[in-house]
């Protein structure tokens, strides 16, 4: 008669998580890293329940092993569906720039919901994007483009409602010589502008801790927001029913934008990219970046969006008083 042994141990290997296993009435038991259990019994029966694995001996001299998956409570808050990329699972979708065949985008929308990272066209240059609600996808985006935590990420929004959710919104002015930025910005969006605003707590920490494109502003918890004037991009945002985290597509280790979707897929698919939406070859003309946390709003990078009367160039700060008066 085998002696009764009660053992408790902690293992790793079921579902990639730590497991607590309690064993009772076991004659012979060994473990290895892959959790191989050697018993002198045959015809073992296993039952799986939610987060549990039970192994029972039906032959009388019974024993029972129960493995319960323990989850880190700190991770539960950010638990999101994971995305597993298959070797042949890369998706390349060609869509007419007019947006007349956006029904082709359904596979892309499904991938984004699962946590995929891909490339889509905007009204300026191509962008690498992922769902703003998926924290692990944001980290994958950074790894795919090989950018560190000091580099900013922006948000592609459907409307001003999205902007008000993830930022504190545009300054409304005081009526005493200060421009109502919200009113004048409505004439620029949708359009080729990125506006920098203070971020709210709704924005994932992977984004809100980043500043603008210059190290001078890196300590601020700001984020760039966009409402692109592009039919394909707009259709993706509407079908997903959520904003997208984005960063422009450049040649690796070079400061030049990639404008050909075929070349983008060739370069970034091996890095782990999941899909490319081909909206045709674009012109290498990025958005104009305007820091609206400053008074008056300051152009950090002049791009496709023309300078407005109520904006100043970063080198023209000495003329800020005159421009503020004119804008009022």
N, C-alpha and C positions, 0 to 999 in steps of 0.2 A: 504494500500500500504506500503510495507516494505521500511524502510529508507535505503538509500545507504550508505554503509560503506566500506571504503578502508583500508585494513590492510596489513602490511608487517611484516613478521616474519621469523626467521631462525630456522630450525628444523633439527633433526637428525633421520635417519631411512631408507631412500630410498637408497638402494645399499650400506648401511654402511657409506655414505658420508653426509656432511652437505648440506642442501637444502635451497634455498631461495624461499619463497612462497608469491605471491601477490594475494590478494583476493579483488574482487570488487562486489558491489550489492549483499550482502549476508544478509539474514534476521536472520539466527541463525547459529553460527559456534563455534565449540569447538575442542580442540586438546588434545591429550594425548601423552605419550611417544611413543606409537606404531603408532602414526599419524592416529587416528580414527577421521573422520570428520562427524559430525551429521548435516544433512540438513533436512528441512521440505519438501523437494521435493522428488519425486520418478522418476524412469526411467532415472537415470543419465547416461550419456554417457562419456566414457573415451577414450582418444586417446594417444598412446605412440609414441613418436618420439625419436631420438637419444638424450639421456641425458635429456629428458623432459617428464613430465606427465601432460596431460590436462584433466580437468573434466568440462563438460558442462551440463547445464540444458536445455533440449529441449522443456520445457513447456511454454515458453514465457517470464515469469519474470526472465530473464536470469542472470546468473552469470557465471564466468569462473575462474577456479583455474589453475594456471600454476606452476608446480614445476620444477625447473631447478637445476640439480646436479652441485654443485661447486666442482672442484677438486683442491687439493693442488698442485700448480705449482712445488713445490720441489719434489713431488712424480712422476711427469710425466716422468722425466729423467730416472727413474729406473722402469718404468712400465713394468711388465712381466706377461705372462700368469700364473694364479694361478692354483694350483693343489689341488683338493678336494679329500680326501681319503674316500672312502666308507667303511662301516663296513665289507663288504665281498669282498673288492677290492684288497686285498693283492695278489701279484703275486709271485709264486715260480716256477722258470724255471731251469730244470736240463739239462746241456749241457755237451757233451763229452769234456774232457780236451784237446783233439787234435784239437778242433774247427771244426770238420767235420759236425756238425749240427747247425751251428750258425744261421740258418734261424729261430730257435726257439726264437731268441732274439728280434724279431720285437715288441712284446708287451712292452718289457723293454725300447727299444728306444723311443717308443711313450710316455711312462710314463716320461722318462727323459726330453723330449721336453716340457712336461706339467708342469715341476717343481717338479718331484718326487725325493725322496731320497731313495737310495737302496744300496745293498751290491753286489760286484762283486769280482771275483778272480783276482789276479795278479800273477806275477812270484815269489812273496815272500809270503805275507799273504793276507787274505781277507781285502777289503777296503770298507768303507762307502763313497759313491760318490754322486755327483749331477753335473748338467750342470754348467760350469764356467760362463755362461752368465746370469744365473738366480740368482739374488741377494737374493730374499726371500728364495730360496731353500738352499742357503748357511747358512742362519740363522737357518733354520729348521734342517740342518745337525748338527749344534752345539747343538741345544736343544736336539735332539735325542740321541746324544752321551754324553750329559751333560758335555761339555767342555767350558771353559771360553775364553775370548778374548786374554789371554796370551798364549794360546796353538796354535802351528803352524798348518797350513793346506798346503798340497802340491798339485801339479798339475800333472795329468797323461796326457802325451802328445802323439800325433801321430808321430811327427817327430821334427827335429831341427827347422823347420819353426815355429811350435807352441812355442817352447822355445824362439825363437827370438822375437815373438810377445809379450809375457808376461814378458820377462826379457831383460836385456841389453846384454845377451849372454855370452859366455865363453871368458876369456882373450886370446888374440892371441899371447901374448909375444912381447918382444921388439927386439929380436934377439941378446941381449947382456947378455946372461946367464939366461934369464927368459924362462920358458917352455911355448910352445904354447899349452895351455890347450885344446883349441878347437880340435886340431889335435889328442891328446891322448885320449880325452873323446870319440871320435868317435869309438874307439876300445872297449869301455865299454858299449855303448848304441846301441841297446836295451839291458837292463840287470838290475841286482838287485842293482842299485845305485840310491840314491837321491842326486842331486847336488844342493847346495844352491847358488843362484844368486841374484843380485840386481833386484828388480821388476820395471817394467815400469808402466805408468798410465793406461795401458790397463787392468791390473789386478784389480778386484773389491777391494774396500777399506776394505771389511771384511777380506781379505787375506793379502794385502800388508802391513798392519800395524803390522803384526806379524813377529817375528824374528825366530831364530832357536830354537832347543829344549832346549837350556840352557838359563837361564835368563841373562847371560852375554851378549848375542847378541840380546836381546829382543827389543831394541830400533831401530834396523836396519830395514829398509823396504826391507827385503829379502823374498824370497820364495824358497821352495824346488821343484825341477822339476824331473820328471821321464819319461822314455820311457820303459814300462815293456815289457819283452820278454815272453808274454803269448798270446796264440792264441785267447782265449775268450775275454780278455781285449782289445786286438788289434781290434777284430771285432766290439766290442761295440764302440770304439773310431771312427773307420772308418764309421760305419753306422750313428752315431750321427753327424759326421762331425764337431766335436768340442772337446776340451779338457775337462777333468773332474776335479773338486775339490775333494780331497780325504783325508781321515784319516784312519789309521789302526783300525781294529776291535779288541777291548779288552773286557775282562770281566768287567762289571760295577764295579767301585771303586777298581779295581785290575789292576796291571801292567803285565798282562799276555794276550797273544794273543789268540783269538778264532780261531780255525782251522776247525771246523765242521760246515758247512752251516746250517744243521738242528738245531743245538743248537743256532746258531746266529739268525735264524728266531724266535725261541721260546723266546729268551731273548729280542730282539729288535722290534719285530712286535708290542707288546703292547706299546712301546714307540713312535710309529708313523711311523715306517719303512714301505715303500711302496712295496718293492720287494726284492727278493734274487735270485741271479744267482748261482746255485749249480754247481761248477766245480770240485767236489770231495774234500775229506779231504786233507788239506795242512800241510806242516811242519812248525812249529812255528820258522821261520827264517826270520827276517825282512831285509829290504834293508840296505846297508851300506850308511851312511849319510856323505857326504863330503862337507865341506865349501870351495867353490872355490872363495870366496871373499877375502880369505887370501892368502898370498904368503909365502911359498908354500901351496897348498891345504891341508886342515887339516881334518882328519877323526874325526867327532864328535861321531859317533856310528859305531862300526865295526859289520857288519852283514853278510849276505849271499855273498855279493860282496867282493872278495879278495882285500887286500891292494896292490896297484900298486906302482912301484918304485918312481913315481913322487908325491906320497901322503906321509904325515906324520901323525902319531897318535897324538892326542891332548897332550899326556904326553911327546912327543918326540920333542917338539919345539926347544930344545937346539941344535938338530942335523939338523936344517933346512938348514943351509948353505951347508953342505955336500950333502944332498939329492937334493938340487936345482942344484948343480953342476953336479951330476950324471945324473939327468933327462935331462939336456941340451944336 
